[in-house]
Amino acid sequence: MPLIQNDNASSASNNAGDVSLYTVVDLALRNSKSVGVAEAQAENARQGWKETRDVYIPNFSLGSGLGYSYGFPLGTPTVFNVTSTSLLFSFSQHDYIRSAKAATKAAMLSLKNTRQQVILDTSLTYIELDKTLSQVGALHEAEVDADKLLVVMQDRVQAGLETNMQMTRARLTRAQIALRAIQMEDHADELRQHLSGLTGLDPALIQPAASSIPQLPNLDFSMLLRAATPPSVQAADATADSKMFAGWGDKRQNYRPTVQLFSQYALFSKINNYTQYYNKNSFQYNNYGIGIQAVWPLFDPLRNDKAMESRTEADRARQQAELAKIQNDESNLALWHSLRELEAQAQVATLQQQLAKDMLAATVTEMNSNAAAANGAPVTPQQAEQSRVDERTSYVDMRDAQFNVTRVKLNLLNAVGELEDWAKESGQVQSNPAGLPTPQAASH
């Protein structure tokens, strides 16, 4: 049996069926319904912004009022008419344009935030699946070692060298490893199913390629978090600005005039009886008019109520934006503090796993050389098998500790706006997984 077993079976060269991180992230962004909704909302906001600007551009419409008339003509039956109207001046329209522009900015920032959340979810799930599959492999190796330990213990119990209690402990260890392996296998299936829902891939075909995971950058997150404002908070600020500008526009509709430009050409019908009631010498069939229409509201309670409603809505949006910033700052501080703690835990777990390796190497060397320890009896076979079990289980614990660090770092990358750039690196990366130890060659 190898003395020091492979630390990460999944980090070997990629198999033909492996799916890279870049691929799953790209598919998730293309397949995501939440991204599709955010894109539609952004386009809707952009069209709304264009609508507020285009009110100054004259529109043209073609119509007809042709009909039969008897007696004095009622209305103006026309073969066709062309009408054009446009806004000429308004105290409120500039504010409405700024409101729509801010709403477009908020929608674009919401889209960016949605994309980052999809990238974060996909990346974490992918890395956790790679970690879990590696742990499953290690636990299966530990099961083999535990079975050999049971055989050795059974022989020693029959020879009277061990008690039944020691045998029971060995069986308990074997059962605990088997339980943990089952839990890990089930969790891997759940992660595959989640990735399938994100990407549309067949879950049975999702096999992560550890070499496609970029190294996580060593950034001074404590400094970056002070300067960075995530898209979600920026979107809340932009939404508050949009509501504020809309409130100003509604307020300025009161006691201020609005001026529109209009023009019309109409070709009157010759089959109606206009000439019987109008002077034949002055009546004409081709008619054109142009002018302006000014409306100055002096008292309109509906406009006043609308202005008050818009002002309270703007106040609510501003409070929500400030609350989002406070919550973001608190969340980022908690992430930063947890990173330091988890890095310390990962260092402890890594040293414990290295110690388990060293103890396994020393145990097997001593057993193979038939040398006794300086202070007592020689190493027994069950001690060697137990050392192998301990080394494998310590490796599983180490991977959990390292993934906890990776999870927090990815969340911090998302908080400082670097996550999407990191994910793009996975298209070219060929190095080892982020935060994972380089696999060592097996030796005897």
N, C-alpha and C positions, 0 to 999 in steps of 0.2 A: 504493500500500500504506500502511496506517496506520503512523504513526511509532511510537507507543506502543500496543501491542496490548492487548486486554482481559486484565486479570490473572486473572480468574476467571469464566469463562463460566457456571459453575453457580450463581453467586451472584446472577444476575438474578432477576427476579420468578418466582415458582413457576409451573411449568406445571401443567396440569390433572392430569397423571399423576404428579406428584411425591408422594413419601411423606415425611411429617415425621418428625423424630426421636422426638417424643412417641408417634406411632402405632406405630413399630417397637418402641420400648421396651415399650409397653403390650401389644402382640401377643406379644412375646418372653416377658414375664412370664406371660401367660395360656397360652402354648403350651409353656413350658419343662417338660420332664419332671423335671428336677432340682428345680425349685420344687414340682412336684406331689408328689414323694417327700418333700421337706422338710415340706410341709404335712401329709402323712399321718403322718409321724413326730411332728410337733408334736401332732396330734390324738390319736395313740396315747399319747403321754406324758401329755397332759391327762386322758385316760380312766384311765390308770394311777394318777394322783394321786387322782381321784375314788374309785377302787376302794379305796385305802388308807384313805380317810376313811369310806367307807360301811360298813366292818366294824363300826362302832358302832351302825349302824341295824339293828333287828331284821328278819330276813327271814322270810317265811312260805311254807310249801310244803304242798300238799295231796296226800295219798296214800291208798292202799287196800291192805289185806292180806286181802281177802275170799277164803275158800277152804273146802274140805271138810276136816273132821277126824273121826277115828275113835279111840275110846279117850280117854285123857287128853289134853287139848288141848295141842298143842305150839305155843308162840308165842301171839299174840293176834290172831286173825282179826278184822279191823275192816271195817265198811262203808266208812268213810273216817276219816282222821286229819289234823289240822292241826298242823304243827310250826313252831316259831319259835326261832331261835338268833341271838345277837349277842355280840360281844366286849364284855365289861364293863370289864376292866382288863388292861393289858399295859405292862411297862416299855419294851418295844421299839417298840410301834406308833407312838408319837409321832416316833421317829427315822425310821421307815419313811415316815411322812407327809412329813417334812421332806426326805427323800431323793427322794421322788416329785415334790415341789414343785420342788426344785432341778433334777431331770431335765427337768421341763416347761419351766423357764426356759432350760435349755441347748438344748432343742429349738426353742424360739421364737427364740433368738439364732442358732441354726444356720440357721433359715428366713430370718431377716433377712440373714445373711451370704450365703446362696445367692441371694436376690433382688438383693443388691448386686453379686454377681459376674455375674449375668445382665445387669444394667443396664450394668455396666462393659464386658462383652464386646460387647453390642449397640451401645453408644455409640461405642466405639472403632472397631468395624467400619464403622458408618455414616459417621463422620467421615473415616475412611481412604478409604472408597469415594468420598465427595465430593472429597477431595483427589486421589485417583488419576484420577478422570474429568477433573478440571481439568488435571492434568498431561498426560493423553492429548491433550486439546485443544491444549495448548501445544506438545506434540511434533509434532502434525500440522501446526501452523503453522510450526514449525521445519523440517519436511520440505519444505514448499512453498518456504521461503526457501533451504534447501539445494539444491533443484532449480534455482532461479534462479541460485544461486551457481555450480553446475556449468555452466550454459549460458554464463554470463559467462566462467568459467575456460576453457571449451572454445574460445571465440572468441579469447581472449587467447593461448592456447597456439598456435593456428593462426596468429596474427599475430606469433608469436615474442616476445611480451611476458612470458610465464610459462613455466616449465619443466614437464616431465611430473611431476616430484616434487610440485609445488604442486597439480597436477591430482589426483594420487593422494591427497594429504592432504584435498582437498575431497571426494573420493569416500569416503574413510574416515570423515570427519565425517558424511556423509549416511548411511552404513551404520550408524554407531554410534547415530545418532538413530532410525533405523528399528528397530534392535534394541531400544532402550530403549522405544520406543512399543509394540512387540509384547509386551514383558515387562509393561508397565503395563496393557495391555488384558487379558492373561491374568490378572493379579493382580486387576483389577476384576471379572472373571468369577468368580474364586474368592471374592472378598468378597461378591458378590451371592449366590452359592450358600450361603455361610455364613449370611448374613442370612435367606435362604429357610428354611434349617434351623431357625433361631431363631424365626422369625415365622410360618412356614407360607405366606408369600406366594410367588407365582410369581417366580422370579429375573429373568425377562425384564421384569417390570413394576416392579422396584425402581429408582426414580430418586430420589436424595436431594435434599432441598430445603435448600440451605445456609442460607437465612434462618431455618430452624427450629432451628438449633443455638444455644443460649444462650451468651452470653459467659462465659468462665471467671472466677470471682471472684478478686480479688487478696487472698489471705489470707496471714497470717503463719504459714506451715506449720511453721516451726521451733518456734513457741510451741504451736500446736495439737497437734502430734505428741507433745509431752511430757504433755499432759493427756488426749489421746484414747486410748481403749481400743477397738479394733475388735471387732465382734460375735464373730469367730472366737475371740479370746482370752477374751472374757467367757464364751463357751460352754464353753471348756475349763475355766475356773474353776468354772463352775456344775456341770459334769460331775464335777469333783474333789470339790466339796461333796456332790453326790449320793452318790458312792461312800463318802465319809467318814461321812455319816449312816447309810447302809446298814450300814457296818461297826460303828458304834456299836449299831445295833439288833440285829445278829447277836450281838454280844458280850453284850448285856444279856438275851438269851434264856437264858443259862446261869445257873443258881442263883437265878433269879428266877421267881416264879409268874406264870401267865397265868390269868385268870378269865373264864369265859364264862357268859352267862345263857341258859337254855333253858326252853321251855314246850311243852306238847303237849296237844291235846284229841283223844280217840278215841271213836268210837261203835262198840261191840262188836257183832258179828253175833249175831242171834237164832236163826239156823238151825243154829249149832254146839252142841255138847253141854257148854257151860260149866256149866249148872245141875245136871248129873249129878255134878259133882265139887266144886262150890262151894256154900256155903250160899245157898239161894234168897232168904233174907230180907236178906242183906247184899250179894248180887251186884247190880250195876247196869250198865246198858249205856252210860251217859254217864260218861266218865272224863276228868279233867283233872289235869295235874301241872305244877309250876313249880319251878325250882331253879337253883343255880349249880354249875358244875364248875370246880374249881381244879386246875391241874397245876403241880407244882413240880419241875423237873428237878434231880436230885441228881448224876447222872453220865451224860453223853451224849457220847461221843467224836465223833459226827457233828456235833453242834452246835459243839463246840470246833474241829473242823477247818474248819467253815463260817466261824466267826468269824475264824480265821487267814487263810483265803482272802480274805475281805472286806477285812481290814486291808491285806494286800499289794496288793490291787486298788486300794484307796484311795491307797496310797503311789504306785503307778504312775501313777494319774490325776493326782495332785498334781505329780509330776515332769513329766508331759507338759504340764500347764498352765504351769508355770514355763518349760519349754523353748519353748513357743509364744510366750510373752511376750518371751523373749530374741531369738528369731528375728524376731518382729515389729519389735522395736526396731532390730535391725540392718538389716532391710529398709527401714524408714522412713528411717533415717539415710542409707542408700545412695540412696534416692529423692530425698531433699532435696539431697544433694550433686550428683546427676546433673541435677536441675532447674537449679541455678545454672550448671552447665557448658553444658547444652543451651540455656538462655536466651542465654548469651553466643554460642554457635554460631549461634543463630537471628538474633541481632542482626548478626553478621558476614554471614550469608547475605542478610539483608534489605538491608544496605548494598551488598553486591556486586551485588544485583539492581538497586538504585537507580542504582549507578554504571554498570551496563550500559545502563540506560535513558538516562542522561545522555549516555553515549558515542554511543548510537544517534542521539539527537536532534542532537547536535553533528555527527556524521558526515553525516547526511542533509541537515542545513541547509547544511553546507559544500559538499556535492556539488551541491545544487540551486542554490546561488548561484555555482557555478563558482569559488569562492575557494580559493586555495592556503593551506596551512598556513604559519605564519610562518617555519618553518625548512625547508621543502622542497616536495615535489611535491604537487599537488592530490589530493583523495580519489578513489579509483577505485571503480567500481561493485561490484567484488568485496569491497572493504572495507565498503561499506554493507550488502551482503547478509550478510557474515560478522558484522557488528554485530547484525543482526536475529537471526541464529541464536544468537549468544552471549546476547542478551537473553532469548530464549525458554528456553534451557537453564538460565540462571541463575534464572529464575522457577521451573522444576521443582525445582532444588536448594533454593530458598528454601522452597517448600511442604513438602518433606521435613523441613527443619530445624524449621519451625513445627509440623508434626505431631508430631515427637519431643517438643517441649515440651508439646503438648496431651496426649499419651499419659501423660507423667509426672504432669501436673497432675490428670488424671482418677484415676490411681492414688492420688495424695495425697488427693484428695477422698474417695475410698473409704476410705482409712486413717483419716481424721478424722470419718467418718460423715456427710459432707455430699453424697454423690453422688446419693442418691435425691431430695433436695430440689432439686439442680441439674437433674436430669432432668425433674422436674415443671414447671420453668420453661419447658421447651420447648413446653408446650402453649399458651403465650400469646406466646412470643417472636417478634418479627418483624425482629430486627436481623441483622447480618452474622454469619458463622461466627465461632466463638471463635478469637481469635488471628490472624485473616486480615486482610489489608489491604483497605481500601475500593477497589473497582474504579474505575479512572479512565477517563474518556471517551476514546475513540480520537481522535487528532488527526493532522494531516499536517504 
